[in-house]
């Protein structure tokens, strides 16, 4: 618990890439303990979010959109983790993951363009990637300050991007911003998982959270 709290503090002030690709039993136990503590953390965030929903009559999310189990539980965690947290580690493949998934998020999901448009955009982005990878030294890791900036930018962007799931009106704007801030806090935990254990673990945890939310909101 002490290590968990110290890591959460570090993700806010001094994020570091901890990943060890050799998964020992001790590391696997650590992953499950962080997932368990993360679920408690998200349960608390969910409790306060529901409290705000009820006190200020903020409509529940996803009521204004028709979202399938596949999109919400299976696709969204992968696309969102690649869009917002792949880039936290500097490498060619993570940069490609970021630009391809983020472009899909914008053109395929938010703007709902035909997939043909997305493929055209992806082709342009791939050409851009070919150009950029020659200009950027991917072997040189991010500085601590760069990682800190990327964590904060990705977390706030991730949190406030969820505003599209709500019917927005002026009378609920302030409580809605508070709810979105809870999502920002959740994003910091996902960033912690990504930096400490890797993308697969943050995607797995995201699966669990989205599955829980899908079940709750579709009762």
MOSULHU-V417021 format. One record per run of one state. SS is the DSSP state (2 for helix, 1 for strand, 0 for the rest). FROM is the first residue (numbers start at 1). TO is the last residue. Records with the same first field share a line. If there is no record, write none. Layout:
BEGIN
SS->FROM-TO + FROM-TO
END
This chain:
BEGIN
0->1-1 + 14-24 + 56-68 + 85-85 + 89-91 + 111-114 + 136-143 + 166-169 + 198-198 + 218-219
2->2-13 + 25-55 + 69-84 + 86-88 + 92-110 + 115-135 + 144-165 + 170-197 + 199-217
END
